Amino acid sequence: MPNHDGWKLAWSDTFDHSLDVGDNNGKTWTRYGWGWQAPEFGGMGRYQQSNSFTADGVLHIRSQYTDGVWSSEGIGSGDLHAASGGRWEVRARFPNAKGIGYVFLLWPEGENWPPEVDFAEGRVRDPNIYATYHWGSVQDHKQAQEKYQNADLTNWHTYGAIIDPEKNTLTYTFDGQPIKTLSDPSIPISNQKFWLGMQTGSQDPHGSFADQESIDDAVPGKETAATSDIEIDWVAHYTPSASGNLEHHATPHQHHDSTGEQPAAQENRGNEDSAQPYHLAAAETPLHYPATAATDSSGEQHGSAGADTFAYLLDSHDSASWQNSHITDFDPQGGDRIVLTGDQLADARLEISQEANGQQHLNVTDREGHTRTIDISAQNGKTLTAEDILTHVEIHSAQHYDPSHHSVPPAPPLPQEDNSHIL
């Protein structure tokens, strides 16, 4: 998963699991194809849910011809993740097949269309990639389309969009770099929450888009196999970071490069998998972590007036010390934050889960697969969104901590006036 200066990872999926496996809240990707659902824009046949599946850490979205009938598929993140603004990316490669269409899009969570952001769409062997923004109303629909080129879609590339409602801009990206920016005062860039959709379709030469590249005679031939898969390596959504890149990463994953080869496995760095709580002096800049401070038997830490910082160093070899802790009166709007540091957090996965009684948890999984849970209770008992919490979590490398440079005398107790906390 790439790091982008000024952005932190809010959500991602590397498809190292079956699509039927839910997240911590039991939510899964939504497959298209309930009943006999036909693809739009000249697509033949129908959506078929078995055409979306994962294998070897890659999502496959398939178009295929079976028993004289074409089928295709699409999936959406509506139940998993939707967000307003931010940076969205999809790492994908396409088959070399004539007449197979695709689109990567952002659809409004409230199903009140428009708006819609189609940040990459076209035919899989056509170097022209179209990006279209839809706005207005059903009765007065407007759109603005941009075009760029990718000479070979069969290699791995990253397609994306950056939505900034405050600046009223929409920027399309390719391999992490800005390609086209829509910035027009007369075009309102939506601040609605969007979810991510990815879909494909086999194009009918006799359909409504017959003037575009389609499948010869509507049957498989030498230029279009009976089975064609679009492959997705990973998807991600980032949110702006006021302090720069905070390196929130996804689950450990062997990502694919532009040649399709997998990189060498990461070095095994040992079982540095315990969590030792550390005190963070809020006034220190840049961040440094003083020597370990005591915790009470309950592990419960209370927020106070002003901006509070809760810090954890997760880098010892004792896995038995990965014990849960509890933060109460957490107030992200008041400037509260959670800071995590450790050698094994370079590929950490952060997830928010919630129990039926409303108790929320920040689940931190390191690169070795060990998970620590921090219970979070918001100020005044309100329920926070996952975005509220994740946008106030920072991950730093362990080099920030050097016990030879910092010490805290065992007595008297650390002062509380600076809104620091002993975790």
Residue, then its C-alpha position, 0 to 999 in steps of 0.5 A: m500500500p503506497n504512502h502519500d505525503g499529507w494523507k493517512l490510510a482510513w480504509s483498505d482491502t488487499f483481498d487476502h480473504s474470501l469475499d464471503v468473510g466479513d470485517n470486524n462488524g460482519k460486513t462484506w462486499t456487496r456483489y451485483g446480480w440479485g435476480w436477473q440484473a442486466p449490466e447497463f451501457g450496452g453490456m450483454g447478458r446479466y450480472q452473476q455473483s459467482n463472477s467475483f471472487t478472490a484468489d492468491g490475494v487478488l480480486h477477480i471480476r469476470s466476464q464470461y460466455t457459457d451455454g450461449v449466454w454472457s455474464s459479468e459482475g460488479i462489487g461495491s463497498g457500500d456496507l464496508h466503507a463510505a466516506s466524504g472526500g479524500r483520496w480513493e485508489v484502485r490497483a488493477r490490471f486488465p485482460n487483453a480482450k476486445g469489447i470488455g468494458y469496465v468502470f471504477l466509480l464512486w456512488p452516493e451512499g444515500e442512493n440519491w443520484p447524481p452525484e457520481v464520480d467515474f474515475a476510470e472507465g473504458r474498454v480494457r484494450d483501449p488506451n483511452i481512459y475516461a473520467t467523468y463527474h456527474w452532478g445536478s439532478v435526475q431532471d437536469h443531469k450534467q457531466a464533465q468528462e476528462k480523458y487520459q491514456n495508458a498505453d498498456l492496461t495489461n500491466w499493474h497500474t493505480y487509478g484514483a481520484i482526490i475529492d476536495p469539497e472545501k476547495n471545490t476540486l476533483t483530481y484524477t490520478f494515475d499511478g499516484q500522480p495527478i493527471k487532470t483536475l476539475s476546478d470550476p466555480s460553476i461545478p459543485i464538487s459534492n461533499q456527500k459520502f460515496w462508496l466504491g464500485m468496480q464493474t465489468g461487462s461484455q459489450d454488445p455489437h447490436g446494443s446501445f453502445a454499438d459505435q464503441e468497441s464491442i465483441d465481434d458477432a456477440v460471441p467469443g472469438k480470436e480477440t475475446a476469450a470466453t473468460s476475461d478477468i479484471e484483476i484488482d490487487w488492492v483498494a484504498h481510501y485516504t483522508p488528509s493528514a494535518s501533520g503529513n504522512l502518518e503511515h497507516h498501512a494495510t494488512p501484510h500483503q505481497h503486492h504486485d509490481s507492473t510486471g506482475e511479479q511478486p516481490a521477495a518476502q519481507e524479512n522476518r523480524g522476530n516476534e516483537d509483538s507486545a504492547q508496553p504503555y508509555h507516557l507522552a509529553a504533549a508539549e514535546t515537538p517532534l514527538h519523543y517517548p519518555a521512559t515507561a510509566a505505570t498503569d492502573s490495574s483496570g487499564e482505564q485512562h480518562g480524558s480531561a479538558g483540552a487536547d489529550t494524547f494517548a501513546y503506546l509503544l508496541d515493540s517488546h518480545d513478550s506477546a503475553s503483554w498485549q493486553n487491552s486498555h480503555i480510553t474514556d472521554f475520548d474527544p477527537q473534535g477537541g484535539d484528542r489523539i492516539v499515537l502508536t509506535g513500534d518496529q512491527l507497525a510499518d504494515a499495521r492494520l487499523e479497524i474499528s468495531q462496535e458491540a451491540n451495547g455501543q462499546q467501540h474498539l480500535n483494533v491494531t494488527d501488526r505485521e506479524g498478525h498480533t492484534r491489540t484492542i483499545d476500548i474507546s468511550a467517547q465524551n458524553g457517551k456519544t457514538l463516534t464514526a470510524e472516520d472520527i477515530l481513525t483520523h485521530v490515530e497516528i503511527h510513527s516508526a520506533q526511531h522516535y523512541d530512545p530510552s537513553h535520551h528520556s527518563v522519568p523519575p519514579a517519584p513524584p507522580l507525573p504532573q497532569e497539568d499538561n493533559s498528558h496521560i499515563l497509559 
